[in-house]
Amino acid sequence: MKGWHMSNYEKLKKSYMNDAEFVSMYEDAKTQVDLENEVQYIKDKIHTNDTSFNLLNALDTLQKHISEYTHKRKLA
């Protein structure tokens, strides 16, 4: 059985993850995608008329996540 070897992508990612600026940009982009996915989820639930979906709770949660994201950006 051969030993485990890191792919070039994994090596590159590991070297970049030691770079604080890259980590900050990566986390920022990941958060933006999470917020976009949350909005898309809400849209999908509205379009399917899912009766178990609580729109007010979903919007409250989204608002909370946006506030946290905005606060984090201001601190950066």
C-alpha positions in Angstrom: 0.0 0.0 0.0 1.4 3.3 -1.0 1.8 6.2 1.4 -0.5 9.1 1.4 0.8 12.1 -0.7 -0.7 15.6 -0.8 -1.9 16.7 -4.2 -0.5 20.0 -5.6 -3.8 21.7 -4.7 -3.5 20.5 -1.1 0.1 21.7 -0.9 -0.8 25.1 -2.4 -3.8 25.4 0.0 -1.6 24.5 3.0 1.0 27.1 2.1 -1.6 29.8 1.5 -3.4 28.9 4.7 -0.3 30.2 6.5 -0.8 33.6 4.9 -3.0 35.7 7.1 -4.2 37.9 4.3 -5.3 34.9 2.2 -7.1 33.3 5.1 -9.0 36.6 5.7 -10.0 36.8 2.0 -10.9 33.1 2.0 -13.1 33.4 5.0 -14.7 36.6 3.6 -15.5 34.9 0.3 -16.9 31.8 2.1 -19.2 34.0 4.2 -20.5 35.8 1.2 -21.3 32.5 -0.5 -23.0 31.3 2.7 -25.2 34.4 2.7 -26.0 34.0 -1.0 -26.9 30.4 -0.5 -29.2 31.3 2.4 -31.0 33.9 0.2 -31.4 31.3 -2.5 -32.7 28.8 0.0 -35.4 31.3 1.1 -36.3 32.0 -2.5 -36.6 28.3 -3.3 -38.9 27.7 -0.3 -41.1 30.7 -1.3 -41.4 29.4 -4.9 -42.3 25.9 -3.9 -45.0 27.2 -1.4 -43.6 25.0 1.3 -46.2 25.3 4.1 -43.8 24.2 6.8 -41.4 27.0 5.9 -41.4 29.9 8.4 -40.4 33.0 6.3 -40.2 35.3 9.3 -37.8 33.1 11.1 -35.7 32.6 8.0 -35.5 36.4 7.4 -34.7 37.0 11.1 -31.8 34.4 10.8 -30.6 36.0 7.5 -30.7 39.4 9.1 -28.7 38.2 12.1 -26.1 36.6 9.8 -25.8 39.8 7.7 -25.3 41.8 10.9 -22.6 39.4 12.1 -20.9 39.6 8.8 -21.0 43.4 8.6 -19.7 43.7 12.2 -16.9 41.3 11.4 -15.9 43.3 8.3 -15.9 46.6 10.3 -13.5 45.0 12.8 -11.1 43.9 10.0 
